[in-house]
Amino acid sequence: MAEDQTETAATAEAEPEAQVDEARAGIVEAFRAELGDAVEDAEVQPGRDVWIRVRTDAWRAAAEAARNSLGARYFCFLSAIDWLPSPYGRSMDAAVDVELARRAGEDPASPSTELAHGVTGGSTRFQVLARVADVGRPGGYWGVTLKADVGDDMTVDSWVPVYAGADWHEREAWEMFGLTFTGHPGLRHMYLPSDFEGHPLRKEFPLLARMVKPWPGIVDVEPMPGDDEEPADGSGDADGEGDS
Amino acid sequence: MTAVTDRQKLQYIAARAADARVNVELETEGMTLNIGPQHPATHGTLRIVARLDGEQVIAAEPVAGYMHRGYEKLAEVRTYAQVTTLVNRIDWLGSFANEVPFILAAERLMEVEAPPRATWIRTLLFEMSRIANIILFLGDMGVQLGAITPVFFAFRDREYVLDQIERVTGGRFHPNFDRIGGLKDDLPKGWLEDTKAVMDKVRSFCDEIEDLLMGSEVFQERTRGIGIIPPDVALQYGLSGANARASGIDWDLRRDACVGLAYPEVDWKVWTHPDGDSFARFWVRLQEVREATRIIDQLADGVPSGPIMAKVPRIIKVPAGEAWVSTENPLGEMGYYVVSQGDLTPFRLKIRSASFNNISITPWLLRGVYVPDIVTILASLYFILGDIDR
């Protein structure tokens, strides 16, 4: 038994990347077959992971396809992303940013306000994302990250009828991002007091501790004693390449 | 005169009414029992509001949030190296294990790979955290059933493991030892031999616990057939780790999706139990500790030589991208979804902690159980509050 399992693990490790890639491309194909043109975009990183972005109105259909047709019975997590660049500056860590931008010859005064969507793109400020997986078959494990845009009505279908475990995750996303999940049995606060105002994980929600007392982050990028010569050359190494 | 009479009348009526209320409550209405947030069986500050009908629970609602620290928001203003300080404190009994998936996710985005020696030492410390974490569960389970002795054994033997972790990392609970590209330091001299001696102690602790608890009739009666989770329900709620394996789900990320750790190099076994009850969860965890000692023994024999750090820039800016990395932590699947936009800090960090999902099943699971079993079922699910609230 033990030998069998280590063998499985070893062969999975030794598989050429192209083959793993095929398996993940197969997942995308299976979703396309189930959902048709509701699959807006997909990305496969060979040997690593797979993302699928579906249309907002197909969000629950995607869960049903994953669970009932493709066998991804394991619910991992559900959450959201706010793609708005932080109005408090990149990284909200202004001192470091200004210093790094100065070294790189950029203008730190005007941070971008463009939404820079990550993997599989998108068009709205908020996106929901969730991960499901097929587990319990040794050697047959696979997982997929599903995403969907959330429009200005901030509403998306609930996953609770499909994966009961989505309940708490949707309550968390509701209080942290202000998303509403249609069909959820009872959206109420998970962590915060019931009279709390605002949605803490939205980018415009200020982190007061950081507002009041700026982080001494600049200390971290001060040159080490041995590095003193480099900036003097004028060849300022923005990445601070050095031995650790 | 009349006033006195009125008061007497009112008192009489009030007494009757109070009587009536008590009677009505006992006969027809249920009762709400508030367990926690300060209660020894809740391992911290989880509150359970249970609606009772006599001795039976008809509805139970866990109330979390007494320890919410907002790590997902805080991580957005911390550099990648600083985030490990935060994530140490999620599951504080196995803190090193929390750092690993985050560091692995950052390494994946940076296309950096830790040298083999660092990978092996990471795996060693990962398993040490597992033992330190689960040992406490094995002792604590006895306490919830009225057996005081096992927990003293657990604290005694966990100390040996923590001492070993401290010798390497300098911290018993919050090592903060993992770095992007490798580790902070190398192993101290003689550590591997001492670790193997400690593993012998851990194994004899497992035997002791098995002798003390598992044969006991009280233990069997209170755990066998109590709190049964069918595999389908377990998967829907996202139960992972030993809780899923105790429901017969043959799934372990160390075997099925091992990323950047040395598990494929050693010979070990995934333990499952078909019953899905409290006893099965205890039994699977006990076997896991034994298996972890086997893993550590093998790893200690074969730690490769070489550097412990890959070459990484001193100021770490992680290239734009998204990565999901999860590992099999002591409590279950722990994963980080890192969104980077090429800055010093993560743009968004979603922390998927095991206990959050493991406890979200309690409203379903506690329905219909008897009051004394609430405590044993919660203990057998084994959660850490920091791992629920983050």
Contacts between the chains, C-beta under 8 A, distances in Angstrom:
chain1	res1	chain2	res2	distance
A	1	B	269	6.1
A	2	B	267	5.6
A	2	B	268	6.5
A	2	B	269	4.3
A	3	B	267	7.0
A	5	B	255	5.7
A	5	B	268	7.8
A	5	B	269	6.5
A	5	B	270	6.3
A	6	B	264	6.9
A	6	B	266	7.4
A	6	B	267	5.3
A	6	B	268	7.2
A	8	B	255	7.1
A	9	B	255	5.2
A	9	B	256	8.0
A	9	B	258	6.4
A	9	B	263	6.8
A	9	B	264	4.4
A	10	B	264	5.4
A	12	B	256	8.0
A	12	B	264	8.0
A	13	B	258	7.5
A	13	B	264	5.1
A	48	B	108	7.0
A	48	B	323	7.8
A	49	B	323	7.4
A	49	B	324	5.9
A	51	B	322	7.5
A	73	B	232	7.0
A	73	B	235	4.4
A	73	B	236	7.1
A	74	B	235	4.6
A	74	B	238	6.5
A	74	B	240	7.8
A	74	B	251	7.9
A	75	B	235	7.1
A	75	B	236	6.1
A	75	B	237	7.0
A	75	B	238	4.3
A	75	B	357	7.6
A	76	B	238	5.9
A	76	B	326	7.7
A	76	B	333	6.9
A	76	B	335	7.2
A	76	B	352	6.3
A	77	B	238	7.3
A	77	B	335	7.5
A	77	B	337	7.6
A	77	B	350	6.8
A	77	B	352	4.2
A	77	B	357	7.7
A	79	B	337	7.3
A	79	B	350	4.7
A	81	B	339	6.3
A	81	B	348	5.2
A	82	B	348	7.4
A	86	B	76	7.5
A	90	B	341	8.0
A	90	B	343	5.5
A	91	B	76	7.8
A	91	B	77	7.0
A	91	B	343	4.4
A	91	B	344	5.2
A	91	B	345	4.3
A	92	B	76	6.5
A	92	B	77	4.6
A	92	B	345	7.4
A	93	B	77	6.0
A	93	B	79	7.7
A	93	B	344	6.3
A	93	B	345	6.2
A	96	B	344	5.9
A	97	B	343	7.8
A	97	B	344	7.6
A	100	B	315	7.6
A	100	B	317	7.9
A	100	B	344	7.6
A	116	B	320	7.6
A	116	B	341	5.8
A	118	B	320	7.3
A	118	B	321	6.9
A	118	B	322	4.7
A	118	B	339	5.6
A	118	B	341	7.8
A	119	B	321	7.0
A	119	B	322	4.6
A	129	B	337	7.3
A	129	B	350	7.8
A	131	B	324	6.6
A	131	B	335	8.0
A	131	B	337	7.6
A	131	B	352	7.6
A	135	B	235	6.9
A	135	B	244	7.6
A	135	B	249	6.4
A	135	B	251	4.0
A	135	B	256	7.3
A	136	B	231	7.2
A	136	B	235	7.4
A	136	B	249	4.4
A	136	B	250	5.7
A	136	B	251	5.0
A	137	B	250	7.6
A	138	B	250	5.7
A	138	B	251	7.9
A	138	B	255	7.0
A	138	B	256	6.8
A	138	B	270	7.7
A	139	B	256	7.4
A	141	B	251	7.1
A	141	B	256	3.8
A	141	B	257	5.5
A	143	B	257	7.7
A	143	B	324	7.9
A	145	B	324	6.0
A	145	B	337	7.6
A	163	B	236	5.4
A	163	B	237	8.0
A	163	B	238	7.6
A	164	B	233	7.5
A	164	B	236	4.7
A	164	B	237	5.9
A	164	B	364	7.1
A	165	B	236	5.6
A	165	B	237	3.7
A	165	B	238	4.3
A	165	B	357	5.8
A	165	B	360	5.6
A	165	B	361	7.3
A	167	B	360	6.4
A	168	B	356	6.7
A	168	B	357	7.9
A	168	B	360	4.4
A	176	B	72	7.7
A	189	B	65	7.3
A	190	B	64	6.5
A	190	B	65	6.2
A	191	B	64	6.6
A	191	B	65	3.7
A	191	B	68	3.9
A	191	B	389	6.5
A	192	B	65	6.7
A	192	B	68	7.3
A	200	B	70	6.5
A	200	B	73	5.6
A	201	B	72	6.1
A	201	B	73	5.9
A	205	B	73	7.8
A	207	B	73	6.2
A	207	B	74	7.4
A	207	B	76	7.8
A	207	B	77	6.0
A	210	B	77	5.4
A	215	B	77	6.7
A	217	B	79	7.3
A	217	B	344	7.9
A	220	B	79	6.9
A	220	B	315	7.5
A	221	B	315	5.7
A	224	B	314	7.6
A	239	B	313	4.7
A	239	B	315	6.1
A	239	B	317	7.0
A	240	B	313	6.1
A	240	B	314	4.5
A	240	B	315	4.1
A	241	B	313	5.2
A	241	B	314	7.0
A	242	B	313	7.3
A	242	B	314	4.4
A	243	B	311	7.5
A	244	B	179	7.5
A	244	B	181	7.2
A	244	B	309	5.6
A	244	B	311	7.8
A	244	B	312	6.2
A	244	B	314	6.3
